[in-house]
Amino acid sequence: MTNPSDAPIGPRTDVVTIAGVSKVFDAGAGQTRALETIDLAIAPGEFVSLIGPSGCGKSTLLRLIGDLTEPSAGSVTVNGKPARQARLDRDYGIVFQAPVLFDWRSVEANVALPLEIKGVSGTERDRRVQEMLGLVELRDFAGHYPYQLSGGMQQRVSIARALALQPSILLMDEPFGALDEMTRERMNAEVQRIWQQTGTTVVFVTHSIPEAVFLSSRVVVMSPRPGRIVRVIDVDLPRPRTDDTRETERYFALITEVRETLRGRRDDDPLSKGRVASMPRTLAEGSVG
Amino acid sequence: MVVFVAVLGIWEGVVAALHLQQFILPRPSAIAAALVSEWPALQRAAANTLYEAIGGLLIGVTAGVLTAFAVARWRRVREAILPIAIGASAVPIIAAAPIMSNWFGILNPFAKMAIVILLVFFPMLVNVVRGLSEVDESAVELMRASAASEGQILRKLRLPNALPYFFTGLKICTTLSLIGAVVAEYFGGSDEVLGRVIVQSSSRLRFDITWAAITVVALSGITMYILAVAIERIVIPWHASQRSRGT
C-alpha cells in the first residue's frame, strides 16, 4: 500500500513531461489563447490535480496529455515518448465528467470495450473484466445495463473501463462534477483506494478545492485564460486519508492555501510572489467555478 | 377497445337516425357485410398491394441504409447527396406514379414498387445518416483513447448508435410504403389491388365495398407498424424509448 507519490521527482523517471506547452484555439473572429508556456512534470504513482477557474484551460491541458488535442507550441512526453505514441500504445485510460457508457452494452461489456478494441479475447478478457468490476465493487451488477445504475455507479463503471488495460496514467476530467456532495465524498475515498491498489499515476481535473486537497499528492493551481500555472502546492496529509482527515487542522489549512492562491492574495508568500503580482486583475476578484 | 365499440355504435345509430344514404356514409354493419361477401377479392387485392408495399419497403430501406453508410463515411458523397436527399423529401413523389407506369409498364407491380422505394428511401437515408453521425463526441474520444480504428468506431459505436434512428425511420416508412402503393394504384394498372378496388367500387357508388377496402388497408398498415415496433423492442431493449415499463 505504499505509493511513490511523495518521492522526489527526477526528470528521467517522469511519466508525464510537459515542456513549454501553449495552446491557441482559432475561434471565428480571432484567436483564443487557452494555455501559455506550461511546464509540468509528473512522477510515477503521483496523484496530481489541476484546479482553476472555469475556462482556465485545465481540461485542455488534460486533453493535451492524452493526445486528444495537439499543442500549438511545446511538447508533451508520456512514458518517454510523444503523447501520440503513448495514445497508440494505450498507455492511458480516461474518465470524463459524464460516464459515457454505451447504452447498448451491459456493465460487463462496457468494461470489456477497451479489451475488445485491443484484441484481448476469451478467458483473459473475462478475467480482466471480473478483476476490474471487483476493484470498483460492482461484481453483482455485471449483467445490468447503464440505465439501471445510479450516477455514482455509472461513474465507477467508467473508471473500471478506463483501468481495464492497466494503463500507466489515468486521466480524469471533472469525473464527479455531476454528483451530489455525499456521493462525491464517497467516490473520492473510492478513487484513493483504487489509486493506492493499482499504483496508477492520476491526473485529475476538478474545480472543487476540498476534492483536490483530499485526493492529491500535488495540487496545480492555474490562472484564468490564458491558463498558466500559478503555483504547485504539495499536499502532505498522511495516507490513507479518511473522513477524519477532512476534519484536521492541516486539511483546512491546505484548503485555505489553495483558495487564497486561486484568489491571488498570497502576496506575502515567497513561492507565489511575482507570479501573483503579474496576474490579471480579474483573478483577484473572481472565484473558482 | 370500449371506445372503439362505442364509436361504432354511435356511428350506426346516427346513420340510422338521420336516414343517411349508403353512398354518403355506410353503416358499420353494411361495411362488415361487404367485408365478408367481398373477402376473396379483397384478400387477393390485399396480397398484391402488400407485395408492392413490402417489396418497395425492403428495397427502399436497404438502399437508404447503404447510401447512409456511404454518406456518413465520405464527406464528398455527403456534400453531393445530402442536399438532394433533403430537397427530395419535400417533393410529393407520388406525383411521379404515371411516369413509373410509363417506364416499367402499367401492369408491372414494380411500377408501384418504384414509387414506394422513392418514397421510403429519403426518410430512411436522412434518419440513418443522423444516427451514424450524431454520436456523443466524448464517446468518439473514448474510442480514440483506446486507439480504436475507424472500423472499430463504426462497428462498436456508430452502428449501435444509429439503431434507434433506423427504427424511427422504419416506423415512418411502413406507413409511407402502404400510402405509396395504394395511391400509386389509383393511377391505373392491374385491377386486383386495393387501390383499384377503392377507385372502382366508389365509381359504382358501392361505398360499402370502398369502406371495406379502406378497412383492410388500415388493418394492414397497423399490422406492419406493430411488426416494426415488435422488432424494435427485440433489437434495442436498452434504448430510452423502450423503457416506459419500468426498469
Chai-1 contact restraints between the chains, C-beta under 6 A:
chainA,res_idxA,chainB,res_idxB,connection_type,confidence,min_distance_angstrom,max_distance_angstrom,comment,restraint_id
A,L68,B,E141,contact,1.0,0.0,6.0,A-B,restraint_1
A,L88,B,A147,contact,1.0,0.0,6.0,A-B,restraint_2
A,R90,B,A147,contact,1.0,0.0,6.0,A-B,restraint_3
A,I94,B,A145,contact,1.0,0.0,6.0,A-B,restraint_4
A,F96,B,S138,contact,1.0,0.0,6.0,A-B,restraint_5
A,V100,B,S138,contact,1.0,0.0,6.0,A-B,restraint_6
A,V100,B,A139,contact,1.0,0.0,6.0,A-B,restraint_7
A,V100,B,L142,contact,1.0,0.0,6.0,A-B,restraint_8
A,D103,B,W238,contact,1.0,0.0,6.0,A-B,restraint_9
A,W104,B,P160,contact,1.0,0.0,6.0,A-B,restraint_10
A,W104,B,W238,contact,1.0,0.0,6.0,A-B,restraint_11
A,P114,B,S146,contact,1.0,0.0,6.0,A-B,restraint_12
A,I117,B,S146,contact,1.0,0.0,6.0,A-B,restraint_13
A,I117,B,A148,contact,1.0,0.0,6.0,A-B,restraint_14
A,I117,B,Q152,contact,1.0,0.0,6.0,A-B,restraint_15
A,Y145,B,W238,contact,1.0,0.0,6.0,A-B,restraint_16
A,Q148,B,T247,contact,1.0,0.0,6.0,A-B,restraint_17
